[in-house]
Amino acid sequence: MPLLPQHGITRMLTYDYIIIGAGASGLMLADALGKDPYFSDRSILLLDKSQNRTNDRTWCFWEMGKGEFDDLIYKSWDHIHVSDKTYSKKTPIAPYKYKMLRATEFYHDLDSKIKKYANISFLEGSVTALEDKGTAVLVQTNTDTYKGKQVFSSIFNYKELINQKKYPVLQQHFIGWFVKTPQPTFDADQATFMDFSIPQKGNTRFMYVLPFSKTEALVEYTLFSEHPLPVSEYEAAIADYLLTKMDCHDYEIIHKESGNIPMSCYNFNTKNSKNILHIGIAGGWAKPSSGYTFKRTRQKIRQLIPFLKSGLPLNNFAKKNRFWFYDLLLLDILQRDNSKGHLIFGTLFKNRDPQSIFKFLDEKSSLIEDIKVIAACPKKEFILALLRRVFSF
């Protein structure tokens, strides 16, 4: 447990590990450390500005078979729908299921597990500074200073990402309405993955619909672009979609959610050090080409646990692979001409089955499978992006 300083010296609690942020990445890391016997004698601090969390988000991911969080899943779908102005395709995705997890159930479950680990403390505090001293890290909050041998931080500074010019930066930004209708409106067996039939207005814009029943759904207006919109524009688009695409004139808005996920191949490892590792979105764990973060975070933590046992410096953890370069080419295309998104994704889902696409996005496909997926996309755009990127290095 934390070491107390000698009498007469300013009190500073010392831990083996400090995790900053009790969101998805922080909680999953704390749970992974807590249940592994190897770390049972290590003192761990989970530090967050508040222990009172709300149902502030939903996470969705595709998965084969039974998963770690299946008992918490709010709804799952075995078909997805992708469309644009020229086609509409409902496709079975077996052996995958598309799963939805609400923050309420996730936070409650992880909190209850972490409270049972005797070596983990949960304290409140807003972090104002981090400093790696070489042998330990000082964590300054608004009220106290802590010392950690190693620190895992989910604090994300969007300005630093945007200010660099080497890598393109897009944002996946969205507003969603949880709606309830008096009449059957939705197909509860399929998730609308991407509906590009809406006006693109020079961007990559699509509707995302997750039905919970015939009368309840999350309807979300999503963009891949450089800049967010005024709130009124998202909400006008959702209202128009319900009216014109779903013939839904009467509905109640039960809840609203919004989000903004960075899409970039920026080298997030430059912010890490020997004893500081950024995790979650702050660590670049969001998939650059899609924005999916929850499942990818779980995969990263599974890799991080054995890495910690190796004793290597934390800034040795991040590694680039060929999928990083694929993502970079896509983002280069979309930054150069943001309207190309519906063409790329639409063509991809027209020409390849979702199972192949999911495997590719999970970075589990072989090189031959990669080529087949990439070949299903518009070739001219990717060839030009490849040439521009190669000759820019």
Sequence and secondary structure as in RCSB ss.txt:
>XXXX:A:sequence
MPLLPQHGITRMLTYDYIIIGAGASGLMLADALGKDPYFSDRSILLLDKSQNRTNDRTWCFWEMGKGEFDDLIYK
SWDHIHVSDKTYSKKTPIAPYKYKMLRATEFYHDLDSKIKKYANISFLEGSVTALEDKGTAVLVQTNTDTYKGKQ
VFSSIFNYKELINQKKYPVLQQHFIGWFVKTPQPTFDADQATFMDFSIPQKGNTRFMYVLPFSKTEALVEYTLFS
EHPLPVSEYEAAIADYLLTKMDCHDYEIIHKESGNIPMSCYNFNTKNSKNILHIGIAGGWAKPSSGYTFKRTRQK
IRQLIPFLKSGLPLNNFAKKNRFWFYDLLLLDILQRDNSKGHLIFGTLFKNRDPQSIFKFLDEKSSLIEDIKVIA
ACPKKEFILALLRRVFSF
>XXXX:A:secstr
  B   TTS   EEEEEEEE  SHHHHHHHHHHHH GGGTTS EEEEES S      EEEEEEESS TTGGG SE
EESEEEEE SS EEEEE TTEEEEEEEHHHHHHHHHHHHTT TTEEEEE  EEEEEE SS EEEEESS EEEEEE
EEE    HHHHHH  SS EEEEEEEEEEEE SS  S TTEEEEEETTS  TTSEEEEEEEESSSSEEEEEEEEEE
SS   HHHHHHHHHHHHHHTT     EEEEEEEEEEEEE   GGGG  SSEEE GGGGT S TTT   HHHHHHH
HHHHHHHHHHT  GGGS    HHHHHHHHHHHHHHH GGGHHHHHHHHHHHS HHHHHHHHTT   HHHHHHHHH
TS HHHHHHHHHHHHHH 
